[in-house]
Amino acid sequence: MRSVLIETEIQRKWIQKLESQRSQFQSYAQLNDEQSRFPYENIQWLVDSGYTQLTLPKEYGGAGATIEDMVVLQSVLGSIDGATALSIGWHVGLVGEIFERQAWDSEVIEEFAKAVKEGALINRAVSEAETGSPTRGGRPSTNAILDGETYILNGVKTFTSMSRALTHVIVAAYIPDKETVGFFYIPKEAEGLEVADNWNVVGMRATESHDLILNDVRVHQKYLVEIKGEGPKFQNGWLLHIPSTYLGIAQAARDYAFDFSLTHSPNSIEGTISDLPVVQQNLGKMETKLLAARHMLWSTARAYQQLGETDDIAAETAASKVIVMNEGLEVVDLAMRIVGAKSLEMDRPLQRYYRDMRAGLHNPPMEDLTYTNIALGALDERRHS
């Protein structure tokens, strides 16, 4: 059974390239997890090989990968190493979003395209301890005060994935004189911008998602690249990089359980445990859950590619993440049941897959908001039907 649907030359080329690095990438995974160490070697290979330019449009010198391409490739990368996939996913998804939305000033977007071509790595810094997930609408405590032609930013941002390796960051800050939230494009080496050393969690440990501290960071006003709520409505399908990564992790757990079942042969039975009906039932459940998650994600990515001016697939996009996460968590649980107590051994990857999958519950969109928004949309549609 194919875990990916190869439809473009970009997918074919990059699946081959990623698979060629599978053993190398995975050789770092356990130590990186244990030490909360960022996968520098993996990310550098991705930069050097051009993966970070995948979603940069062709007219700017990139590969022009679509959302469908990204979904497939991020799933493959997630099956190789979850922390590497989630980290680089923030970059490739954000690059795709920025150039599709075209909300930035042309001079700044040209500058950004040049930086991506030269190996830049970018992520948003929007979460804060006081507000929680930005999707819940809290106003950031980080503020930006205009001083002549320069904004001065102060604050602390949490969950800044790839913090050590980033070259640029887009920081969300409240602008008092505008009474709204703005987003500032800032080089990582900007004076007053520091990375804290405080990432110590049980899942996605190797993403090094430390706090980002801003102490009087000066940013020219032309780098205020976005104002919250301004511009045309934008359905950000590029966030599908998130469930794609976690689908890959679930696939990795499935593969491990299948291989284990085909080779594990306790002396209490003839053959291997793959011959046992209870194991076959659990293997079948895993396959079914992966099929459901995979096709939900694929169909949503395809629908996004074919969006018309009046189409709205916000529900499908948000539901894709929730469905992939819930099915994926069950896949990992079933895999651990098949492997048994050995699945808890620290030198086996299943315990890492379990911890990394749990982290995905806290990536956007949040499950409760997804259900509420889908319900409100359906209620409104029913009222007007």
C-alpha positions in Angstrom: 0.0 0.0 0.0 1.4 3.4 -0.9 1.6 5.9 1.9 2.0 8.8 -0.6 0.3 9.6 -3.9 3.0 10.7 -6.4 1.5 13.0 -9.0 4.1 15.6 -9.9 7.8 15.6 -10.9 8.6 17.7 -7.8 7.1 15.0 -5.6 8.9 12.2 -7.4 12.3 14.0 -7.3 12.0 15.0 -3.6 10.7 11.7 -2.3 13.8 10.1 -3.8 16.1 12.7 -2.3 14.4 12.5 1.1 14.5 8.7 1.1 18.2 8.8 0.3 18.7 10.6 3.6 16.4 8.5 5.7 19.1 6.5 7.5 21.3 9.5 8.0 18.5 11.7 9.4 17.3 9.0 11.7 20.8 8.3 13.0 20.6 11.7 14.9 17.0 11.4 16.1 17.5 9.6 19.4 20.4 11.8 20.7 18.7 15.0 19.5 15.6 14.0 21.4 17.5 13.1 24.6 19.5 16.3 24.6 16.8 18.6 23.2 19.2 19.3 20.4 18.1 20.9 17.2 18.7 18.7 14.1 21.3 21.1 12.6 22.7 18.5 10.2 19.3 17.6 8.7 18.2 21.2 8.3 21.5 22.2 6.7 21.1 19.4 4.2 17.6 20.6 3.4 18.9 24.2 2.9 21.8 23.1 0.8 19.6 20.8 -1.3 17.0 23.5 -2.0 14.1 22.2 0.0 13.7 25.6 1.7 13.0 27.1 -1.7 10.3 24.6 -2.6 7.3 26.8 -2.1 9.0 30.0 -3.4 7.3 30.7 -6.7 9.2 30.1 -10.0 9.0 33.8 -10.9 11.1 34.5 -7.8 13.6 31.7 -8.6 12.0 29.0 -6.5 10.6 25.6 -7.3 7.0 26.7 -7.3 5.7 23.7 -5.3 2.0 23.6 -4.6 0.2 22.8 -1.4 -0.4 19.3 -2.6 3.4 18.9 -3.2 4.1 20.3 0.3 1.6 17.9 2.0 3.1 14.9 0.3 6.7 15.8 1.0 6.1 16.9 4.6 4.4 13.6 5.3 7.4 11.7 4.0 9.8 13.9 6.0 7.6 13.4 9.1 7.9 9.7 8.7 11.7 10.1 8.7 12.1 12.6 11.6 9.2 14.5 13.2 11.2 17.3 14.7 13.0 18.0 11.5 9.7 18.0 9.5 7.8 20.3 11.9 10.7 22.7 12.1 11.2 23.1 8.4 7.5 22.9 7.8 7.0 26.3 9.5 9.4 27.8 7.0 8.1 26.2 3.8 4.5 26.8 4.8 5.1 30.4 5.7 7.0 31.1 2.4 4.1 29.6 0.5 1.6 31.8 2.4 3.5 35.0 2.0 3.8 34.7 -1.8 0.3 33.5 -2.3 -1.2 36.3 -0.1 1.0 39.0 -1.7 0.2 41.4 1.2 3.8 42.7 1.7 5.3 45.7 0.0 6.9 44.7 -3.3 10.3 46.0 -2.2 10.3 43.9 1.0 8.9 40.8 -0.7 11.7 41.0 -3.3 14.2 41.3 -0.5 12.7 38.3 1.3 12.7 36.2 -1.9 16.4 36.9 -2.3 17.0 35.9 1.3 15.2 32.6 0.8 17.3 31.9 -2.3 20.4 32.5 -0.2 19.3 30.0 2.5 17.2 32.0 4.9 15.1 30.2 7.5 12.0 32.0 8.8 9.2 31.4 11.3 6.5 33.5 12.9 6.8 34.4 16.6 3.3 35.0 17.8 2.6 32.9 21.0 3.0 34.4 24.4 2.7 33.0 27.9 0.0 35.5 28.9 -2.2 35.0 25.8 -1.7 31.3 25.0 -2.4 30.3 21.4 -2.8 33.4 19.2 -5.7 31.7 17.5 -7.8 32.4 20.6 -7.6 36.1 19.9 -5.7 37.4 22.9 -3.8 40.7 22.5 0.0 40.3 22.6 1.9 41.9 25.4 4.8 42.5 23.0 4.4 46.1 21.9 5.8 48.2 19.1 6.3 52.0 19.8 6.9 54.3 16.8 10.0 56.5 17.2 10.5 58.5 14.0 10.7 56.0 11.2 11.6 53.2 13.5 9.5 50.9 15.7 10.9 49.8 19.0 9.8 46.3 20.1 9.8 44.9 23.6 8.3 41.6 24.7 8.8 37.8 25.0 7.4 35.3 22.5 7.1 31.6 23.3 7.2 28.4 21.2 9.6 29.8 18.6 10.4 26.6 16.7 13.8 26.5 15.0 14.8 29.4 17.3 18.6 28.6 17.1 18.7 28.2 13.3 16.4 31.0 12.2 17.8 33.8 10.1 14.6 35.9 10.2 11.4 36.0 12.3 8.0 37.6 11.9 7.0 39.0 15.3 3.4 39.9 16.3 3.2 43.0 18.4 0.5 45.4 19.6 0.9 48.9 18.1 -0.7 51.4 20.5 -0.9 54.3 18.1 -2.7 52.1 15.6 -4.7 50.2 18.3 -4.1 46.9 16.5 -1.7 44.1 16.1 1.1 44.3 13.5 3.6 41.8 12.2 7.3 42.8 11.8 9.9 41.2 9.6 13.1 41.1 11.5 16.6 39.6 11.0 17.6 37.3 13.8 20.8 39.2 14.3 19.0 42.4 15.1 20.4 44.1 18.2 18.3 43.4 21.3 16.9 40.1 20.0 17.9 37.1 22.1 17.0 33.4 22.2 16.4 32.1 25.7 17.6 28.6 26.7 14.4 27.3 28.2 12.9 24.7 25.9 12.3 21.6 28.2 9.2 19.7 27.2 8.4 16.0 26.6 7.4 16.2 22.9 9.1 17.7 19.9 12.2 18.3 22.1 14.6 18.6 19.1 12.7 21.6 17.7 14.4 23.9 20.3 11.3 26.1 20.4 12.8 28.5 23.0 11.4 31.8 24.0 12.4 34.8 21.9 13.2 37.9 23.9 13.0 41.4 22.4 14.7 44.2 24.3 14.4 47.6 22.5 14.7 45.9 19.1 14.5 48.6 16.4 12.8 47.9 13.2 12.3 50.3 10.3 8.6 51.0 9.6 8.8 49.5 6.1 9.3 46.1 7.8 5.8 46.4 9.4 4.7 43.9 6.7 1.2 43.0 7.9 -1.7 44.5 9.9 -4.1 42.1 11.5 -7.5 42.2 9.9 -6.4 44.2 6.9 -6.5 43.0 3.3 -8.8 40.5 1.6 -9.9 37.4 3.3 -7.3 34.6 3.1 -7.8 30.9 3.6 -4.4 29.8 4.7 -4.1 26.2 3.4 -0.4 26.4 3.9 -1.0 25.4 7.6 -1.6 21.9 6.3 2.1 21.4 6.7 1.2 20.7 10.4 -1.1 17.7 10.0 1.2 16.5 7.2 4.1 16.2 9.6 2.0 14.3 12.2 0.6 12.0 9.5 4.2 11.1 8.8 4.9 10.3 12.4 1.8 8.1 12.6 3.1 6.3 9.4 6.4 5.7 11.0 4.7 4.1 14.1 2.7 2.0 11.7 5.8 0.8 9.8 7.6 0.0 13.0 4.7 -2.1 14.3 4.4 -4.0 11.1 8.1 -4.8 10.9 8.0 -5.8 14.6 5.1 -8.1 14.0 6.8 -9.8 11.1 10.0 -10.5 13.0 8.9 -11.0 16.7 8.5 -14.7 17.5 8.2 -15.6 21.2 8.6 -19.3 21.9 5.0 -19.6 23.1 3.8 -19.5 19.4 4.8 -20.9 16.0 5.7 -18.3 13.5 5.6 -14.6 14.3 3.0 -12.5 16.1 1.7 -11.2 12.7 -0.1 -14.6 12.5 -2.1 -13.8 15.6 -5.7 -12.7 15.0 -5.6 -10.0 17.7 -2.4 -8.5 16.2 -4.0 -8.6 12.7 -7.0 -6.8 14.0 -4.8 -4.0 15.4 -2.8 -3.8 12.2 -6.0 -3.5 10.3 -7.3 -0.8 12.5 -4.0 1.2 12.0 -4.3 0.9 8.3 -7.9 2.0 8.3 -7.2 5.1 10.4 -4.3 6.0 8.3 -6.4 5.7 5.1 -9.0 8.0 6.6 -6.5 10.6 7.7 -4.4 10.5 4.5 -7.4 10.9 2.2 -8.9 13.7 4.2 -5.6 15.6 4.0 -5.1 14.8 0.3 -8.6 15.8 -0.7 -8.4 19.1 1.3 -5.1 20.0 -0.3 -6.6 19.2 -3.7 -9.7 21.3 -3.0 -7.5 24.2 -1.9 -5.7 24.1 -5.2 -9.0 24.4 -7.0 -10.6 27.1 -4.9 -12.9 29.5 -6.7 -13.5 33.1 -5.6 -16.6 32.2 -3.6 -15.5 28.8 -2.3 -14.8 28.4 1.4 -12.9 25.3 2.7 -11.9 26.7 6.1 -13.9 23.9 7.8 -12.1 21.2 5.7 -8.7 22.8 6.4 -9.2 22.9 10.2 -10.9 19.5 10.3 -7.9 17.9 8.5 -5.6 18.8 11.3 -8.0 17.5 14.0 -8.8 14.3 12.1 -5.1 13.6 11.4 -4.1 14.2 15.0 -6.9 12.1 16.5 -6.4 9.2 14.1 -2.7 9.5 14.3 -2.7 9.3 18.1 -4.7 6.2 18.0 -2.4 4.7 15.4 0.6 5.3 17.7 -1.3 3.8 20.6 -2.2 0.7 18.6 1.4 0.3 17.4 2.6 0.4 21.1 0.0 -2.2 22.0 1.3 -4.5 19.3 4.9 -4.0 20.4 4.0 -4.3 24.0 6.2 -3.3 26.9 9.2 -3.1 24.6 7.5 0.0 23.0 8.4 1.9 26.2 12.2 1.2 25.9 14.0 4.5 25.4 16.2 3.1 22.6 13.1 2.3 20.5 11.5 5.1 18.6 7.9 4.4 19.5 8.0 6.2 22.8 9.4 9.3 20.9 6.6 9.0 18.3 4.1 9.0 21.1 5.5 12.1 22.8 5.9 14.0 19.5 2.3 13.2 18.4 1.0 14.6 21.7 2.7 17.9 21.0 0.6 18.2 17.8 -2.5 18.7 19.9 -1.2 22.2 20.8 -0.3 23.3 17.3 -3.0 25.4 15.5 -5.8 25.2 15.0 -7.0 24.2 18.4 -9.5 21.3 18.5 -12.2 23.0 20.5 -12.2 26.1 18.3 -12.3 24.0 15.2 -15.4 22.2 16.4 -17.1 25.4 17.5 -16.3 27.2 14.2 -17.5 24.3 12.1 -20.7 24.1 14.1 -21.3 27.9 13.7 -20.7 27.7 10.0 -23.1 24.7 9.6 -25.7 26.4 11.8 -25.5 29.5 9.6 -25.8 27.5 6.4 -28.8 25.7 7.8 -30.5 28.9 8.8 -30.3 30.2 5.3 -31.1 27.0 3.5 
